[in-house]
Amino acid sequence: MRVDQFDFELPADRVALHPAVPRDSARMLVVDPAKMSAGEPPADHVVTDLLDFLRPGDILIANNTRVLPAELVGKRTRGEAVAKVTVNLHKRDATDLWRAFARPAKKLKVGEQVAFEAVGMEPLIATCEEKGEAGEVLLRFEVAGAELDEAIKARGAMPLPPYISAKRDHDDQDDTDYQTVYAQHDGAVAAPTAGLHFTDELLDNIASKGVEIDYATLHVGAGTFLPVKAEDTDDHKMHAEWGELSAETVAKIKKCWANGGRLFAVGTTSLRVLESAAFDGELKPFCGETEIFITPGYQFNAVDVLMTNFHLPKSTLFMLVSAFSGLDNMRNAYKHAIDNEYRFYSFGDASLLFREQK
């Protein structure tokens, strides 16, 4: 499909720079293709109204990845010359290897080391193993695994999306705001943003209604922010992300379906894991990288209802939601959202999408 079919005019002031307070007070636009085909507009709600759309016996699957403070500032020493280098980690290749975007990349050569310092701590040393396009580098750290994760946490800053960081400075509140309340497994460099709307109280109320809550893991990479440069979706190379869906969670989902319940996915990241696990038509445990690229025409095998934020024009995520609820329906829904001043993207409002039946 032509990428320009997923374009729309988004006013700059619609991109949210801060989240709603409290989290679950954000607006939520409900998109039901069956009702829209009958002439009804999408319905305006708030996130706490999610309870009205869940039924006892349903299951809700969220992404429990934890965002690492993946922006690191270090020094490169070349003889007597010292240069400041900032890196944004975006994909782990091994226990001691991270791919990152370096600024300015020209200050760093293959084989050179960067020392990331913190007050009262030994420097964290990384060697540049490779250099790629657009400032990408491959860094090998002198420590690995959990020790490296803790070292990054001690020295790094929360990596806000570029469309936010370009407009305001990072503040301490971002460290809380850009993390879900149920974050558990370190590894993401961007938040699974639909999950940012959930509070402990909302989760308790959902469980009290008889809805199962369980989790998948997808370590969201910085590739989620990359624009689609191809003119046709067939020519776009999707970024890979590591995900996992356990056998125990698969069993719970199948039990839900057997009893007539529905699968609600919190966020496109949860959906990507679930659909990767059901790619051949049967839901199975999954562990590994996924490059699944979902565009209109895709046959969904797992998810019945999707809660997600509002996405940017010509993005792979707008393509995904258009595949889920129909391109015309989503274009109309986004026009409604823009006309009614919904807030877009990571810190923005939510939408609740029902799957288009074909």
C-alpha positions in Angstrom: 0.0 0.0 0.0 1.1 3.6 -0.6 2.4 5.1 2.6 0.7 8.5 1.8 -2.6 6.7 2.4 -1.7 6.9 6.1 -1.0 10.6 6.1 -3.1 13.2 7.9 -2.7 16.8 9.1 -1.8 16.9 12.8 -1.5 20.3 14.4 1.7 20.6 16.3 -0.1 21.5 19.6 -1.8 18.2 19.6 1.4 16.3 20.7 1.2 16.0 24.5 4.3 17.2 26.4 3.0 16.0 29.8 0.6 13.2 30.8 -2.9 13.7 32.3 -3.0 13.8 36.1 -4.1 11.3 37.4 -3.1 8.9 34.7 -6.5 7.3 34.3 -8.2 10.7 33.8 -7.1 10.9 30.2 -9.7 10.9 27.5 -10.5 7.7 25.6 -12.1 7.5 22.2 -14.0 4.3 21.5 -14.0 3.1 17.9 -16.4 0.3 17.1 -16.4 -0.4 13.3 -19.8 -2.1 13.5 -21.4 1.1 14.9 -19.5 3.4 12.6 -20.7 1.4 9.6 -24.2 2.1 10.8 -23.5 5.8 10.9 -22.6 6.3 14.5 -19.5 8.5 15.3 -16.8 7.3 17.6 -17.7 7.7 21.3 -16.0 10.1 23.7 -15.0 8.5 27.1 -12.3 8.6 29.7 -9.9 5.8 30.6 -11.8 4.8 33.8 -14.7 4.0 31.5 -12.7 1.0 30.3 -14.6 -0.9 33.1 -17.8 -0.4 31.1 -16.5 -2.2 28.1 -14.9 -5.2 29.9 -17.0 -8.2 30.8 -16.4 -10.9 33.5 -14.4 -13.7 31.8 -12.4 -11.3 29.5 -8.6 -11.2 29.8 -6.5 -8.1 29.6 -2.8 -8.5 28.5 -0.4 -5.7 29.1 3.3 -5.2 28.4 5.4 -5.4 31.6 8.7 -4.2 30.2 10.6 -1.6 32.2 12.2 1.4 30.5 15.9 1.8 31.2 17.3 5.3 31.6 19.1 4.8 28.3 20.5 8.2 27.6 24.2 8.3 28.7 26.7 11.1 28.6 30.4 10.2 28.4 33.8 11.3 27.5 36.0 10.1 24.7 39.8 10.7 25.2 42.1 10.8 22.2 45.6 11.7 23.3 45.1 15.1 25.1 41.8 15.8 23.3 38.7 15.0 25.3 35.2 15.1 23.7 31.7 14.8 25.1 29.7 12.1 23.5 26.0 11.4 24.3 24.5 8.0 23.4 20.9 6.7 23.4 20.9 3.0 23.7 18.2 1.5 21.5 18.7 -2.3 21.1 20.5 -4.9 23.1 22.5 -7.4 21.0 24.1 -9.4 23.8 24.6 -9.2 27.6 27.4 -6.7 27.1 26.5 -5.3 23.6 24.1 -2.4 22.9 23.3 -0.6 19.7 23.0 3.1 20.2 22.7 6.5 18.5 25.7 8.7 19.3 25.8 12.5 19.2 28.1 13.7 17.7 29.0 10.4 16.0 31.9 12.0 14.3 33.7 12.3 17.6 33.9 8.5 18.0 35.9 6.0 15.9 35.8 2.2 15.9 38.1 0.9 18.6 37.8 4.0 20.8 36.4 4.0 24.3 33.8 6.1 26.0 33.8 6.6 29.8 30.4 7.2 31.3 30.8 8.7 34.7 28.7 9.2 37.8 29.5 10.9 41.1 31.1 8.5 43.6 31.3 5.7 41.1 33.9 4.1 38.8 33.5 5.1 35.1 31.4 2.7 33.0 33.6 1.9 30.0 32.4 1.0 26.5 34.3 0.3 23.3 32.9 1.3 19.9 32.9 -2.0 17.9 31.0 -0.7 14.8 29.7 2.5 13.2 26.6 2.5 11.0 24.4 5.0 9.3 22.7 8.0 11.0 25.0 8.0 13.9 24.4 4.4 15.0 27.2 2.6 16.9 27.7 -0.7 18.5 29.0 -0.5 22.0 30.7 -3.3 24.0 30.7 -2.6 27.7 33.2 -3.9 30.2 30.4 -5.4 32.4 27.4 -7.4 31.3 23.9 -8.6 32.2 22.3 -7.4 35.4 25.5 -5.6 36.5 25.4 -3.6 33.3 21.7 -2.8 33.8 22.4 -1.5 37.2 25.3 0.6 35.9 23.1 2.1 33.2 20.4 2.9 35.8 23.0 4.7 38.0 24.3 6.9 35.1 21.5 7.3 32.6 18.5 9.6 32.1 15.0 8.6 31.0 15.0 8.8 27.1 12.0 10.9 26.3 10.7 10.6 22.8 12.3 13.1 20.3 9.1 15.0 19.7 8.9 15.8 23.5 12.6 16.3 24.2 12.9 18.7 21.3 10.3 21.0 23.0 11.2 20.8 26.7 13.8 19.7 29.1 13.7 16.4 31.1 12.5 16.8 34.7 12.5 14.4 37.6 8.8 13.7 37.3 9.4 12.1 33.9 11.2 9.2 35.6 7.9 8.2 37.1 5.5 9.4 34.4 7.3 7.4 31.6 7.1 4.1 33.4 4.0 1.9 33.8 2.9 1.0 37.4 3.4 -2.7 36.5 6.8 -2.4 34.9 8.9 -5.5 35.8 11.5 -6.6 33.2 14.4 -4.2 32.3 15.1 -3.8 28.6 13.0 -1.1 26.9 14.3 2.2 25.8 10.8 3.6 25.1 7.6 3.1 27.1 4.7 0.9 26.1 2.6 4.1 26.3 -1.0 2.7 26.4 0.0 1.2 29.7 0.9 4.6 31.1 -2.8 5.3 31.7 -3.2 2.5 34.3 -3.2 3.1 38.0 -3.2 0.5 40.8 -6.7 1.5 41.6 -7.9 0.9 38.0 -6.2 -2.5 37.9 -7.9 -3.5 41.2 -11.3 -2.4 39.8 -10.7 -4.4 36.6 -9.8 -7.5 38.6 -12.8 -7.0 40.9 -15.0 -7.2 37.8 -13.9 -10.7 37.1 -11.4 -9.8 34.4 -8.1 -11.7 34.3 -5.0 -9.5 34.1 -1.8 -10.9 32.8 1.3 -9.8 31.0 3.5 -10.3 28.0 6.9 -8.7 27.5 8.2 -6.7 24.6 11.3 -4.6 25.0 10.3 -1.5 23.0 13.2 -0.1 20.9 13.9 3.4 19.6 12.8 2.1 16.2 9.3 2.8 17.2 10.0 6.5 16.6 11.7 6.0 13.2 9.7 7.4 10.2 8.6 5.3 7.3 10.8 6.6 4.4 9.6 4.2 1.8 6.8 5.2 -0.6 5.2 1.8 -0.4 4.7 -0.4 2.7 6.2 -3.4 0.9 9.5 -1.6 0.8 9.7 -0.7 4.5 12.1 -2.7 6.8 10.5 -3.2 10.2 12.7 -2.9 13.3 13.1 -6.0 15.4 12.2 -6.1 19.1 12.6 -8.9 21.7 9.4 -10.3 23.2 8.1 -13.2 25.3 4.7 -14.8 25.9 4.8 -17.5 28.5 3.0 -20.9 28.3 1.1 -20.0 31.5 -0.3 -16.9 29.9 -1.2 -18.8 26.7 -3.1 -21.3 28.8 -5.1 -18.5 30.5 -5.9 -16.9 27.1 -7.2 -20.2 25.7 -9.3 -20.8 28.8 -10.8 -17.3 28.3 -11.7 -18.0 24.7 -13.1 -21.4 25.5 -15.5 -19.7 28.0 -16.5 -17.0 25.5 -14.3 -14.2 26.8 -12.4 -11.7 24.8 -8.7 -10.8 24.6 -8.0 -7.1 25.3 -4.4 -6.0 24.4 -3.0 -2.9 26.2 -0.9 -1.3 23.5 0.4 -2.1 20.1 3.5 -3.7 21.8 1.3 -6.3 23.6 -0.5 -6.9 20.3 2.7 -7.4 18.4 3.8 -10.1 20.9 0.4 -11.8 20.8 0.1 -11.8 17.1 3.7 -13.0 16.7 2.8 -15.9 19.0 -0.3 -16.7 16.9 1.2 -16.0 13.5 0.4 -19.5 12.1 -3.1 -19.3 13.4 -2.6 -21.0 16.7 -1.6 -19.2 19.9 1.7 -20.7 21.3 4.3 -19.6 23.7 6.8 -17.2 22.2 10.3 -16.0 23.0 12.6 -14.2 20.7 12.7 -11.3 18.3 9.8 -10.2 16.2 9.8 -8.0 13.1 6.0 -8.4 12.5 4.7 -5.5 10.4 1.0 -5.2 10.4 -0.8 -3.3 7.6 -4.4 -3.4 6.2 -5.1 -6.9 4.9 -3.4 -8.6 7.9 -5.4 -11.5 9.4 -5.6 -11.1 13.2 -5.4 -14.4 15.1 -5.3 -13.3 18.7 -6.5 -9.9 19.8 -10.1 -8.9 19.9 -9.9 -5.4 21.4 -7.0 -3.0 21.4 -6.4 -0.1 23.8 -3.7 2.3 22.4 -2.7 5.9 22.2 -3.0 8.2 19.2 -0.2 7.8 16.7 1.6 10.0 14.3 0.9 10.4 10.5 2.5 7.8 8.2 3.8 5.8 11.2 3.8 2.0 11.4 1.6 2.3 14.4 -1.1 4.2 12.5 -0.8 1.5 9.9 -1.4 -1.2 12.6 -4.5 0.4 14.0 -5.9 0.9 10.5 -5.4 -2.8 9.9 -7.2 -3.6 13.1 -10.3 -1.3 12.9 -10.2 -0.3 9.2 -8.4 2.5 7.4 -11.5 4.6 6.7 -12.8 4.1 10.3 -9.4 5.2 11.7 -9.1 8.2 9.4 -12.6 9.3 10.5 -11.8 8.6 14.2 -8.5 10.6 14.0 -10.4 13.5 12.4 -12.8 13.4 15.3 -9.9 13.3 17.8 -8.2 16.3 16.1 -11.4 18.3 15.8 -12.2 17.6 19.5 -8.6 18.4 20.7 -7.5 15.0 21.9 -3.9 14.8 22.9 -1.5 12.6 20.8 1.3 10.1 21.3 3.3 9.0 24.3 1.8 11.3 27.0 -1.5 11.8 25.1 -5.0 10.3 25.3 -6.1 6.8 24.6 -8.4 5.0 22.1 -10.2 1.7 22.6 -10.5 -0.1 19.2 -12.7 -3.0 18.4 -11.6 -5.3 15.6 -13.2 -4.8 12.2 -15.1 -8.0 11.3 -14.5 -9.1 7.7 
